[in-house]
Amino acid sequence: MVDRIDAARKAAVERSGKLPKGDALAARLHALEERLDALKKTIVATKEGGAITGEERIREHTDQLYSALLRYEGSPAAYQVARIGALSRELEDVQREFDQLAATEVRAMDAALKERNLPPIPTNAVTAQVEGNAPVMGALDCLIARSCEEIGRAAADLD
């Protein structure tokens, strides 16, 4: 999830940097960047200083729980099992919020980006992994749009 958020955030920063100052789309991209940052902060501690800040998020709580489970030789206690469920639900909530953001605001921006000859913002795991690889991104776009004319050209670029 953090990788998906990071890829979308990085893309928003990149795209806004290619737009002129004062552009309305650049402002929307900056607002998206801030929302993505806030989402990431619900999963991982982001303050400088590492462990000494005391900041704990889903990742840190999961690490503590995992460590506690490893140190004990018996079955997990009921409160630990409940905590696993609670952390899973918290992460699912973040994923739902990200998916909602991707389906609404990001998709709306993708049309405006396309008008300016800029690539869309990656929001799923596959596009996040290949972001920056133009031939692969082109092939994925074609597959998603179910337009196979460009798939041949994109595949030829890979050779």
N, C-alpha and C positions, 0 to 999 in steps of 0.2 A: 504494500500500500504506500509506504514512504517513497519507494522508487517511482511509482506512478505520479505521486504528488510532486516529487522533485522534477521529474521530466516535464510535466505540464508547467510548473513554475519557471523552469529554465527556458522553455519555449516561449512563454509569455514575455519574459524579460528580453529575450533575443528579438522577438517580433516587434516589441514596442521600441527597441533601439533602432530599428530600421525605418521607423515612421518619423515624419517631421514633428518638431516641437509644437505643442498645442493641438495636435491631431486628436479628435474625439476617440478614435479607436485606441490610440496609445494610452489615453486616460482609462478606458475600459480594461485594457490589458494590465495596467498598473493596479487597478482595483482587484482584478482577478488574482494577480500575484499576491496581494495582501491577504485575500481570502484563503488562498492555498497555503500561505505561511501559517495562518491561524489554524488551519486543519492539521498541518504537520505538527504544530505545537501540542495538539491534543494526543499525539502518539508518542513523540520523543521529546526529551528535555533539550532545549536549544540554547540555554544561557551559556555564556562562556565560563570556563572554570571547571568543567567536568563534574566530578562527584561532590566537590566541596560546596556547590551552590544549594544543595538540598532539593533542587527541582526534580520532581518525579512525575512521570507520565505512564501511559500504558506499557511502554517497553520496559521501563525501569521496574514497575510493579510485577511484570511478567518475569523478569530476571530474578527478582527476589523470591517469588513463588517457586520458580524452577529450582533455585538453589536450595530452598527449604525442602523441597521434595527429594532432591538428590541426597541430602545429608541424613535423611531418616530412612531406616531400613524397612519399616512397616508400610502398611497401606496408607494412602493419603487420608488426612483427617477430613471430616465433613466440611469444615470451614474452608479448607484448601480446595476441595472439589467445587464448592460454591463460588470461591474466588475465581477459579478457572472460568466458570460460566459467566461471571460478571465481567471479567476482562474480555472475554470473547464477544459479549454483547456490546461493550464499549467500542471495540474495534469494528464490529458490524455497523454500529451507528455512524462512525467516521466514514466507512466505506459507502454507506447509503448516502450520506451528505455529499461525498465526492462524486458519486455516480449521478446524483441529482444536479449538481453543479455542472458536470460534464454534459449532461443531456440538455440542459437549458442554456445557460450563459455561454459555455464554451462553444457549443454547436452554433449558436447565433453569431458568435464572433468569427467562426470559421468561414462563413459566407463572406463577411467583410474582408477577412484576410485573403481569401481567394481572389476577390476583386482587385486586390493590390499585389497580386502575384506572390503572396507569401504562403508557405505551407500551413496546414491546420495544426492545431495544438494537440499533441498526443495525450490520450486519456486512458487508453487500455494498456494492458501489460505488453502486448506485442508491439504496438507502435512506440511505446516508451523505450523498449529495448533497441529498436532500430532507428530511433530519431537521429537525424544527421546523415543517414545513409540514403541519399537521394534515390538511387535505383530501386532499392528495396521499398522505400516509402512510396514511390510511384506505383510499384506493383501492388502494394497493399491498398492504395487508394483505388486502383482499378478494380481489384477484387471486391472491395467494399461497395463500390458504386455499380458493380456487376457490368462494367464496361470493359470488354476484353480487347479492344483495339490497341490500347496503350500497353497492355501486359506484354505483348511481344517485344515492343521497343524497350520496356523496362528490363525484361529478361536479357535482351541483347546487350544492354549496358552492363550487366553483371559479368558477362564473358570477358 
